[in-house]
Amino acid sequence: MGLAADLRFALRGLRRRPGFTAVAVATLALGIGANAAMFALVDAIAFRPLPVRAPEQLVALFASRPDAPVMGFSFPDYRDLRDGI
C-alpha cells in the first residue's frame, strides 16, 4: 500500500511539472547511455581476448635516445633491426 501511494504521488507530481519531467528523463537517458558506452568500451578493451593466435607472446617495443627517453617504435624500425641493418 505504501509503495503504490508513493508511486501515485510521484506520477502526479511529474504530470504537474512537465518541464522538470523532461529534464529528469533526459538526464537519466544521458547518464544511462554514457554508462552503457563506457561499459562497452571497457569490455572491448580489457575483457575480450585479442584476435591473435598467441596473445601471451605479444610484446611492445620502445626505443630510447638521450634527447627523447621513450619513443614509439615504428614497423620500419622493427624491419631494420630484424634484418640487421
ChimeraX commands (.cxc) that place a marker at each C-alpha (Angstrom):
marker #1 position 0.00,0.00,0.00 radius 0.5
marker #1 position 2.81,2.45,0.84 radius 0.5
marker #1 position 4.72,1.85,-2.41 radius 0.5
marker #1 position 1.60,2.26,-4.57 radius 0.5
marker #1 position 0.71,5.52,-2.82 radius 0.5
marker #1 position 4.27,6.80,-3.29 radius 0.5
marker #1 position 4.20,5.95,-7.00 radius 0.5
marker #1 position 0.85,7.70,-7.48 radius 0.5
marker #1 position 2.19,10.77,-5.67 radius 0.5
marker #1 position 5.36,10.79,-7.79 radius 0.5
marker #1 position 3.43,10.42,-11.06 radius 0.5
marker #1 position 1.04,13.20,-10.06 radius 0.5
marker #1 position 4.00,15.48,-9.33 radius 0.5
marker #1 position 5.67,14.64,-12.63 radius 0.5
marker #1 position 2.47,15.35,-14.56 radius 0.5
marker #1 position 2.13,18.67,-12.79 radius 0.5
marker #1 position 5.63,19.84,-13.90 radius 0.5
marker #1 position 6.30,18.64,-17.47 radius 0.5
marker #1 position 9.45,20.75,-17.86 radius 0.5
marker #1 position 11.07,19.16,-14.84 radius 0.5
marker #1 position 9.93,15.74,-16.06 radius 0.5
marker #1 position 11.55,16.29,-19.46 radius 0.5
marker #1 position 14.82,17.42,-17.87 radius 0.5
marker #1 position 14.81,14.47,-15.45 radius 0.5
marker #1 position 14.11,11.95,-18.23 radius 0.5
marker #1 position 16.76,13.50,-20.50 radius 0.5
marker #1 position 19.32,13.45,-17.67 radius 0.5
marker #1 position 18.58,9.81,-16.90 radius 0.5
marker #1 position 18.78,8.87,-20.59 radius 0.5
marker #1 position 22.11,10.65,-20.99 radius 0.5
marker #1 position 23.54,9.04,-17.86 radius 0.5
marker #1 position 22.38,5.55,-18.81 radius 0.5
marker #1 position 23.68,5.97,-22.36 radius 0.5
marker #1 position 27.09,7.20,-21.20 radius 0.5
marker #1 position 27.30,4.38,-18.67 radius 0.5
marker #1 position 26.45,1.76,-21.31 radius 0.5
marker #1 position 29.02,3.24,-23.70 radius 0.5
marker #1 position 31.76,3.15,-21.06 radius 0.5
marker #1 position 30.96,-0.45,-20.11 radius 0.5
marker #1 position 31.06,-1.45,-23.80 radius 0.5
marker #1 position 34.42,0.29,-24.23 radius 0.5
marker #1 position 35.94,-1.31,-21.14 radius 0.5
marker #1 position 34.56,-4.69,-22.20 radius 0.5
marker #1 position 36.09,-4.36,-25.67 radius 0.5
marker #1 position 39.46,-3.18,-24.36 radius 0.5
marker #1 position 40.00,-5.10,-21.15 radius 0.5
marker #1 position 37.91,-8.25,-21.12 radius 0.5
marker #1 position 37.75,-9.56,-24.68 radius 0.5
marker #1 position 40.64,-11.73,-25.84 radius 0.5
marker #1 position 42.87,-10.26,-28.51 radius 0.5
marker #1 position 42.17,-11.50,-32.04 radius 0.5
marker #1 position 45.61,-13.13,-32.42 radius 0.5
marker #1 position 46.74,-16.75,-32.20 radius 0.5
marker #1 position 49.00,-16.38,-29.12 radius 0.5
marker #1 position 48.27,-13.10,-27.27 radius 0.5
marker #1 position 50.62,-14.01,-24.41 radius 0.5
marker #1 position 53.56,-13.75,-26.85 radius 0.5
marker #1 position 52.84,-10.15,-27.89 radius 0.5
marker #1 position 55.48,-7.60,-26.97 radius 0.5
marker #1 position 55.75,-3.84,-27.03 radius 0.5
marker #1 position 58.95,-2.34,-28.43 radius 0.5
marker #1 position 60.25,1.07,-27.44 radius 0.5
marker #1 position 63.37,2.96,-28.47 radius 0.5
marker #1 position 65.27,5.42,-26.35 radius 0.5
marker #1 position 67.71,8.19,-27.16 radius 0.5
marker #1 position 69.35,10.79,-24.93 radius 0.5
marker #1 position 67.14,13.57,-26.30 radius 0.5
marker #1 position 63.91,11.51,-26.12 radius 0.5
marker #1 position 63.95,8.89,-23.33 radius 0.5
marker #1 position 60.99,6.83,-24.59 radius 0.5
marker #1 position 59.79,6.89,-28.17 radius 0.5
marker #1 position 57.41,4.84,-30.21 radius 0.5
marker #1 position 58.88,2.09,-32.30 radius 0.5
marker #1 position 57.73,2.01,-35.93 radius 0.5
marker #1 position 57.37,-1.05,-38.12 radius 0.5
marker #1 position 60.17,0.10,-40.49 radius 0.5
marker #1 position 62.45,0.37,-37.44 radius 0.5
marker #1 position 61.49,-3.18,-36.48 radius 0.5
marker #1 position 62.26,-4.43,-40.00 radius 0.5
marker #1 position 65.67,-2.74,-39.91 radius 0.5
marker #1 position 66.51,-4.41,-36.59 radius 0.5
marker #1 position 65.18,-7.78,-37.77 radius 0.5
marker #1 position 67.22,-7.62,-40.95 radius 0.5
marker #1 position 70.33,-6.47,-39.06 radius 0.5
marker #1 position 70.58,-3.08,-40.74 radius 0.5
marker link #1:1,2 radius 0.2
marker link #1:2,3 radius 0.2
marker link #1:3,4 radius 0.2
marker link #1:4,5 radius 0.2
marker link #1:5,6 radius 0.2
marker link #1:6,7 radius 0.2
marker link #1:7,8 radius 0.2
marker link #1:8,9 radius 0.2
marker link #1:9,10 radius 0.2
marker link #1:10,11 radius 0.2
marker link #1:11,12 radius 0.2
marker link #1:12,13 radius 0.2
marker link #1:13,14 radius 0.2
marker link #1:14,15 radius 0.2
marker link #1:15,16 radius 0.2
marker link #1:16,17 radius 0.2
marker link #1:17,18 radius 0.2
marker link #1:18,19 radius 0.2
marker link #1:19,20 radius 0.2
marker link #1:20,21 radius 0.2
marker link #1:21,22 radius 0.2
marker link #1:22,23 radius 0.2
marker link #1:23,24 radius 0.2
marker link #1:24,25 radius 0.2
marker link #1:25,26 radius 0.2
marker link #1:26,27 radius 0.2
marker link #1:27,28 radius 0.2
marker link #1:28,29 radius 0.2
marker link #1:29,30 radius 0.2
marker link #1:30,31 radius 0.2
marker link #1:31,32 radius 0.2
marker link #1:32,33 radius 0.2
marker link #1:33,34 radius 0.2
marker link #1:34,35 radius 0.2
marker link #1:35,36 radius 0.2
marker link #1:36,37 radius 0.2
marker link #1:37,38 radius 0.2
marker link #1:38,39 radius 0.2
marker link #1:39,40 radius 0.2
marker link #1:40,41 radius 0.2
marker link #1:41,42 radius 0.2
marker link #1:42,43 radius 0.2
marker link #1:43,44 radius 0.2
marker link #1:44,45 radius 0.2
marker link #1:45,46 radius 0.2
marker link #1:46,47 radius 0.2
marker link #1:47,48 radius 0.2
marker link #1:48,49 radius 0.2
marker link #1:49,50 radius 0.2
marker link #1:50,51 radius 0.2
marker link #1:51,52 radius 0.2
marker link #1:52,53 radius 0.2
marker link #1:53,54 radius 0.2
marker link #1:54,55 radius 0.2
marker link #1:55,56 radius 0.2
marker link #1:56,57 radius 0.2
marker link #1:57,58 radius 0.2
marker link #1:58,59 radius 0.2
marker link #1:59,60 radius 0.2
marker link #1:60,61 radius 0.2
marker link #1:61,62 radius 0.2
marker link #1:62,63 radius 0.2
marker link #1:63,64 radius 0.2
marker link #1:64,65 radius 0.2
marker link #1:65,66 radius 0.2
marker link #1:66,67 radius 0.2
marker link #1:67,68 radius 0.2
marker link #1:68,69 radius 0.2
marker link #1:69,70 radius 0.2
marker link #1:70,71 radius 0.2
marker link #1:71,72 radius 0.2
marker link #1:72,73 radius 0.2
marker link #1:73,74 radius 0.2
marker link #1:74,75 radius 0.2
marker link #1:75,76 radius 0.2
marker link #1:76,77 radius 0.2
marker link #1:77,78 radius 0.2
marker link #1:78,79 radius 0.2
marker link #1:79,80 radius 0.2
marker link #1:80,81 radius 0.2
marker link #1:81,82 radius 0.2
marker link #1:82,83 radius 0.2
marker link #1:83,84 radius 0.2
marker link #1:84,85 radius 0.2
view
